[in-house]
């Protein structure tokens, strides 16, 4: 009979052991990948979230007023707030914007069958109104703004929707890169 030669199976055994090790850690690897995708989405949506700013004061904040005494004579002058100054002080004093942006959070990874899910959400009560838009009564006076509302509808900023669409496009490349890194560790 002809000689078939010799064959070394030790490398194949090591590869099989590493594949078994990978199989044992597939849940951990998947969880890590899902958390990375959620972190990337959180970064995107946070950057897109608008930050409320204190309205700019148009004109002077105070004005000098001269008050005359009842009996006549020289009056005294006082500094009083202007209408816009009073609005700014009453409604916007101590205002710090960014609550909506700070309210973004990531939930826990949940496994449903063969799928892994993670939730990115906002805890601010008004987040859905900023995301999708809202109605308002046209012509209503808003003291905090010192103005009347002009439009009946405020368009949404769709920060979460746009970020989600971007992640749908980018996710396969990110997952492929991470999987290649894990599989690269399997080489002897």
C-alpha positions in Angstrom: 0.0 0.0 0.0 1.2 3.5 -0.8 2.2 5.8 2.1 -0.2 8.6 2.8 2.2 10.6 4.8 1.9 11.9 8.3 -0.7 14.4 9.6 -0.4 16.6 12.7 -3.8 17.1 14.4 -2.7 19.2 17.4 -3.4 22.5 15.6 -6.9 21.3 14.8 -7.5 20.3 18.4 -6.4 23.8 19.6 -8.7 25.4 17.1 -11.6 23.2 18.2 -10.9 24.1 21.8 -10.9 27.8 21.0 -14.1 27.5 19.0 -15.7 25.8 22.1 -14.4 28.7 24.2 -16.0 31.2 21.8 -19.2 29.3 21.8 -19.3 29.4 25.6 -18.8 33.2 25.6 -21.1 34.1 22.7 -23.7 35.6 25.1 -21.0 37.8 26.7 -19.6 38.9 23.3 -23.1 39.7 22.0 -23.9 41.7 25.1 -20.7 43.7 24.7 -21.5 44.4 21.1 -25.0 45.5 21.9 -23.8 47.8 24.7 -21.3 49.4 22.2 -24.1 50.0 19.7 -26.2 51.6 22.4 -23.3 53.8 23.6 -22.8 55.0 20.0 -26.5 55.8 19.6 -26.6 57.5 23.0 -23.7 59.7 21.8 -25.4 60.6 18.6 -28.8 61.4 20.1 -27.2 63.4 22.9 -25.4 65.6 20.5 -28.6 66.2 18.5 -30.7 67.1 21.5 -31.4 70.8 21.6 -30.5 72.7 24.8 -32.8 75.4 26.0 -31.3 78.9 26.3 -32.4 81.9 28.3 -34.0 84.4 25.9 -31.9 87.4 25.0 -33.0 90.7 26.5 -34.0 93.2 23.9 -33.2 96.7 25.2 -32.2 97.8 28.6 -32.9 95.7 31.7 -33.6 98.7 34.0 -34.7 102.3 33.4 -34.3 105.4 35.5 -37.7 106.9 36.7 -38.1 110.2 38.4 -40.8 110.3 41.1 -42.2 113.6 42.2 -43.4 114.2 45.8 -47.0 115.1 46.3 -46.5 118.6 47.4 -44.2 119.5 44.5 -40.5 120.2 44.7 -37.6 118.1 43.7 -38.3 114.4 43.2 -36.1 111.4 43.6 -34.9 109.1 40.8 -35.2 105.3 41.0 -34.1 102.5 38.9 -36.9 100.1 38.0 -37.0 97.0 35.8 -38.3 97.4 32.3 -41.1 95.1 31.1 -38.6 92.7 29.4 -36.3 92.9 32.4 -39.2 92.0 34.7 -40.1 89.0 32.5 -36.5 87.8 32.4 -36.1 88.1 36.1 -39.4 86.5 37.0 -39.4 83.5 34.6 -35.8 83.0 33.7 -33.8 83.9 36.8 -31.4 81.0 37.6 -32.4 79.0 34.5 -29.9 76.4 33.4 -30.6 74.6 30.1 -29.8 71.1 29.2 -32.2 69.0 31.2 -33.5 67.2 28.1 -29.9 66.4 27.0 -28.9 65.1 30.5 -32.0 62.9 30.7 -30.9 60.3 28.0 -30.3 56.9 29.5 -29.5 53.3 28.3 -31.4 50.4 29.8 -30.1 46.8 30.4 -29.4 44.2 27.8 -32.3 41.8 27.4 -32.2 38.5 25.5 -35.3 37.5 23.7 -34.8 34.1 22.0 -31.7 34.6 19.8 -32.1 38.4 19.7 -30.5 40.9 22.1 -32.3 44.1 22.9 -31.3 47.3 24.7 -33.4 50.4 25.3 -32.2 54.0 24.8 -34.8 56.4 26.4 -35.3 59.9 27.9 -36.8 60.4 31.3 -37.9 64.1 30.7 -41.6 64.4 30.6 -41.6 66.6 27.5 -39.1 64.5 25.5 -41.8 63.2 23.1 -43.1 66.7 22.4 -39.6 67.8 21.4 -39.0 64.6 19.4 -42.3 64.5 17.4 -43.6 68.1 17.6 -46.7 69.4 19.3 -49.7 71.7 18.9 -50.1 75.1 20.5 -52.8 77.7 20.6 -52.1 80.4 18.1 -52.2 83.9 19.5 -51.8 82.8 23.1 -49.6 85.0 25.2 -46.7 83.2 26.9 -45.4 85.3 29.9 -42.1 83.4 30.0 -41.3 84.5 26.5 -43.1 87.8 26.6 -44.6 87.1 23.2 -47.7 85.7 21.6 -47.5 82.4 19.8 -47.5 82.6 16.0 -47.7 79.0 14.7 -50.3 76.4 15.6 -47.8 73.5 15.2 -44.2 73.2 16.4 -42.1 70.8 14.3 -40.3 68.0 16.1 -36.6 67.8 16.3 -36.5 64.0 15.5 -33.1 63.6 17.3 -33.8 60.0 18.3 -35.4 59.0 14.9 -32.5 60.3 12.9 -29.9 58.7 15.3 -31.7 55.4 15.0 -31.7 55.4 11.2 -27.9 56.2 11.2 -27.3 53.3 13.6 -29.2 51.0 11.4 -26.8 51.8 8.5 -23.7 51.7 10.7 -24.4 48.7 12.9 -23.5 45.9 10.4 -20.0 47.5 9.9 -19.4 47.9 13.6 -20.6 44.4 14.4 -18.5 42.9 11.6 -15.4 44.8 12.9 -15.9 43.6 16.5 -16.6 40.0 15.4 -13.4 40.0 13.3 -11.5 41.1 16.4 -12.9 38.2 18.4 -12.3 35.7 15.7 -8.7 37.1 15.2 -8.0 36.0 18.7 -8.7 32.4 17.8 -5.7 32.1 15.6 -2.9 29.9 17.0 
